[in-house]
Amino acid sequence: MGKKQIIIIGGGPAGLMAADLLSTAHNVSLFDKEKNVGQKFLLAGKGGFNLTNNLRGEELAGKYSPAGFMNRALSDFDSTALRQWLSSLGVPTFVGSGSRIFPEKGISPVDVLNKIRAKLTEQGVQFHPEHELAGFDNDRHVTLKNNNQEVIHKSDYILFALGGASWPKTGSAGSWRTVFESMGIVTKPFQASNCGINISWPESVRQFHAGKPVKNIRLSADNDEESGEVVITDYGMEGNAVYPLVPTIRNMLNKNMPAHIVIDFKPSNTEEQLLQKTGGKNVLTKEYGKLFNLTSVQMAIIKAFTGKENFLSLPGFISSIKKLALPVDSLRPVAEAISTIGGIDLKEVNDDFSLKKYPWIYVIGEMLDWDAPTGGFLLQGCFSMGHYAAGSILKKK
């Protein structure tokens, strides 16, 4: 079998992984809109470089929606395989809290990206920065814009890894949707995921408590719940206990249903246990904070969203400690989100992420309509999709 000409457009994790596998057998050219590949990858590393998660099998696959969408890709290249691949690059990893996997201390996102790029260069991958997608046709041509000039390339296979619409300053703005729609590919508008939520705080909360953490709580929305912490912001709240509930909140808002997030400030205690702390004595409202070990920000939130009668009643106040409903106005904008849903409708792709209408074209990464929480699952999904799509091409004659 002769070497095929492969074009990859998009130099994020999905595109880089595909380039690594494909360049072992074919000629690979990688185009990216920015001056350097991996811009969102670098930005993701600023908040703690969580590369993947130590979950495996059904536990790992269960983190992705829609259910089953990522199963084949994860079976082909799971978190263990990713760690082995990183190790082969000289990037040892360790398992941190919450089964999250990080590079060993002293290894920066730039270090990891440089090692990936060096490996691809050694394998013959040709990098073409500052090339933006302008169009493609049904004869394996792709048109790219560079320095305001359009250049047409032809290849045997094309892999698009153009990203979603989160963090647009990295070059991933989702503007490619119009190109695909012009070729008859159905796409969906991008929506924020893994993002903060907008809550109309009274001034007593916003002015004095914005920026403060609320720790060791349990949040719930509809039938889903998550433990962890949040940070109170001017607009509402954000944090690791909020992000996993965003899909549920988003679904409620999309259906024009009232959306609430419910806080349990003392998940380790029942209402009865909290009541026992009083020792049967009368308790003044000014003693609530000390008695129940509530911070000033917790007290402010409870007071703001508890009716006066319940606040003055000890059983009513304890009920608010355990189950305080906060109305959610909306989600934060797509541009502020860690990730997005939307993009190419999954009905448009085969199991190997090739387009049904153009089977020589593959679409991978966040440009497809899937979702996953933070904790290493987003990067793992992109790496797995890149590996699986590349493997599919390698099997073709």
Phi, psi and omega in degrees: 000126179285164179289135177270158174264118183244130173249128175244129179244110183121116185254039173271191182305317181295314180294320180293319179296317178299319180297322181297313183287316184291329183287353174285344184226342186227171175273122186241129172244126182247121181252142178218147182292330185268176180290333179222151178286164170072029183294318178289327176302317179293318181294323179298330182283350183287335182262026188099116194277078183274101189280322179199195181225148186281359176296151180224167173057224184296327179297318179291310182299329182292349180278352185252144175228149001294154184304131177090343185301320186264000189303311182296317181296321180288324177295326180286323186209091184264191184294327177295317179296321179295318178296321178294319178297315178298319179298322179294338177275352186091028179240086176291148183233165176220159180266120179260202181294150179064025180064012179285142184250132183232158171290153179303155183305137178097351179260117184267165174303322178297321179300313182296314181298319179296323179292320177296313182297320180298320179295317180295319179298318179297328180273004173094008178294132178262123181263136180229092181285166175057043174239119183251139180297130176246334179170172173211163181234187182266018179235030175067024174261146173228136180253128181236146180254126179223122182053045178065013176243137180268134180236134181255130178239148175240142180212169177283323178220147177235130173245121175262127176225065194269358177079173177267225182235007177281153179050059184299338180294345176273000179103354182262092185248355178076012182291347180293346182305321183295325178297314182290321179296326179293341178259015175083015178266124181285129175235162178243148177301145178285143175229152183291144171220160183047062186219172175285167179239147180269124178230135181278087179289144167288162182302330181298334177266310186298313187290323188255348188230358177300133182096353182268144177276153170235111190254162173054051180239169172236128177252149175218150174218121187056240182258007181257146178218158182209136177258153179152221180219161177226167172241131176282133181237172176303323186268342183164251178205158176213168177136175189292342176274342180273314191307317181294342181268353182302317179303319179293316179296318180299318179298320179294315180295321179296333179268008182058031175267149174299129181251133178228151169241132186252130182254132168251107184284342181227070185295342181273354182239144171274168176299322180298317179296322178293321179295326179295337179297339181283342182064023179079004182270157172289139183236130176280151181300328180290348179264354184304312186301311181292318183298316185259009178056053180255138179283170181296324180289323177296316179298320181295319180292316179299315181296322183292331186241020175240131178300154184302318182297315179292324180296323181281342179266128182300311177300323179294318179294317179297323176299322178290327176300319186272337186205080181254116182269125178247125178290133179259122182283316184187177174266162175292160183297156178307320184298337180264351186285151174289325179212174180225157164253173185101190185096214185290128178299133183295342177292346181275350187243151172280177182299333181265013178074013171278152179283135180297324182279336180222079190295351175272358179251131178245144177233125187222162177084207189284357178284350174266158186273079176224170184217152175200154178282172171289175181112015180101352186285329180293311179296318179301316179301317180293315178299317181295318180295318178299317181293318183290318178296318179296321178297324178297319179293320180299331181281346183279147182273000000 
